[in-house]
Amino acid sequence: MRALILALTAAALAVPAIAQEKPVELKKAPGLDKVEANCSGCHSLDYIPMNSPFPNAALWDAEVGKMIKAFGAPISEADAKVIADYLKKNYGS
Amino acid sequence: MPGKKPLIKLSYRPPNYETPLEYFRTAITSNDAFFVRYHLSNIPEVDVKTWKIAVGGDGANGQAELSLDDLKRLPAAEVVAVNQCSGNRRGLFQPHVPGVQWSYGAMGCARWKGARLKDLLDRVGLKKEAIEIVFDGADSGVSDQTPDFVKSIPAWKAIEDTTLIAYEMNGQPLPHLNGFPARLIVPGWTGTYWMKHVTSIKAVTKPDTNFWMTPAYRIPLGKFPLVTRFTSQESATNTPITEMVVNSLITDPADGTKVSAVRPATIGGIAWDGGYGIRSVEVSSDGGKTWAAATLGDDLGRFAFRTFRYSFAPSQRGKKTIMARATNTIGQSQTSELIHNPAGYHHNVFHSITLDVA
């Protein structure tokens, strides 16, 4: 966790050099807090609306699973379920 | 973004920005309009005073470190080549494929100048057992659990005369977001191999197995008409993406333009392929029933965008759809129907525009 916090700080510092990042406003619904807390450390949240509304429930489950298993996102099982439910309800087909 | 004209934003972080179609009216894409594509969000500004490329690996006889000055002291080579993201046009896939939803602009063509990769590898000497050359760049993930972006190419491709470590792009240092101070140029192959901010080059005697080689960037075996293969990485069902498929894009006029029924309109565009060179571009104004040859523009080399022009004389008023189709020197042509694949690569369906003839 300490490594991640350090990494997040580094990312925040690196942002101005990359682009003028503006806040991405996602739909206000239950689970948004978990999405913001768990996803936005590694990537901007525009990835979600960019891929919407096509994914069905299985695809959003697969995407959340990929972030954890392939990309090493430290997301608890409970949070992963909340995030996947939020994506299915608000950005799914 | 610093040093860039306004591009089309797909994602802020990592930055993924495509080039608006209007910048493809010429065979060379300017540095400030060149698309930006990253997988991971930590993209340090490289300090050339301390930056070095380490060359070695178990497939090399020795090790070396090269500074930017060392790189520039090697014999310089130039190539005009298209850098196109494997997933360019993914956003046009039906059914939808998840990922960065690129339209037509995840590509560009530049004149690259640098040292031949072969000359760097000669510094350390390749063993005959070396089968792949593995590249790493300065960028990395935010979490140390995220696989670093690392790619390999076959040794035979690495020692081709046109495979470069480039430090100039269209006569200027590379823009930061296009790989400053030096990036790999793999003419004919998709952008995934064109490692930016290169820091490490390793010759290896076993296939690289990192995430970005497998399962990422794979296409089903046998689905696309490709010539060059990456056999050390092939499985029973899939293979790494390699060379680009033949393709074209209509850049003039813009889709939806009103044109006169009594004057011919000039249709313009660009065509490119995986390095065999463009033989012809044809244009159809009747939904593909008949095709007429366009005139090709200057030949900047077999890896470059090739411009084309065609004079279209409308025969009646109303909406008219114009399509373009490129064919390369080995007879490969574009597809009329999408070749679907799980990652959304190699979209080369005929591009079309609709004109309003009035």
Interface residues (C-beta under 8 A of the other chain):
Chain A: A3 L4 A7 L8 A10 A11 A14 V15 A17 I18 A19 Q20 E21 K22 V24 G41 C42 H43 S44 D46 Y47 M50 N51 F54 P55 L59 E63 A70 F71 G72 A73 P74
Chain B: M1 P2 K9 L10 S11 Y12 R13 P14 P15 Y17 S41 N42 I43 P44 E45 P95 H96 P98 G99 V100 Q101 G141 V142 S143 D144 Q145 T146 P147 H176 L177 F211
